[in-house]
Amino acid sequence: MTDTTRRTVIFGAGGAGLAVALSACGASDGDDTTASAGQDGSQSDQSQAAQGGGELAKTADIPEGGGKVFKDKDVVVTQPASGEFKAFSATCTHQGCPVASVSNNEIVCPCHGSKFSAKDGSVTNGPATKPLAEKKITVSGDSITLA
């Protein structure tokens, strides 16, 4: 009778553990997109930007021949020529460091010296071998947003 009791306890504990694990998974309706809301009920800037909502900058904030890095949004916005705005991933393709600055129409990664074209994201100086991924932006009036 002792073996039966041990088996019952072991199977019972295992079943309870399985039930807890399965209930933690929960049911999903297939919608995996979530957005955090602030105290006022509005979506956070980060989730809006991820969905193409939040303003990144004013056009006047992006110097011609230069640019601005938005680390929290993983994007760098450049102005390679007057009135021409481009956006790229702010993560270096060499070893994943964040790029730090834009000057002389080059996006600079401080980790190992890689440089990328502010016009098309191509590598202008290694050790990186792959270009920065282009990101879509919308320029409306003097406002730049992620598309």
QUINORGI-V49592 format. One line per field, one symbol per residue. ss: DSSP state (@ for helix, = for strand, . for the rest). psi: psi as a letter, one per 30 degrees, with the letter a starting at -180 (. if undefined). A space follows every 10 residues. Layout:
# QUINORGI-V49592
ss->???
psi->???
This chain:
# QUINORGI-V49592
ss->.@@@@@@@@@ @@@@@@@@@@ @@@@@..... ......=... ..=.@@@@@@ ....====@@ @.....==== @@@.====== =..======. =......=.. ===..===.. ....===... ..===..... ...=..==== ..====.
psi->feeeeeeeee eeeeeeeeee eeffelkkgf jgklkkkafg fllleeeeee ggekkellef fjkkgaakki effhkkklif lkgjklklkg jkfdgglkle lklhgkkkkf eggkkkkfeg glkfklfkfk lkkkkklkjj cgkklk.
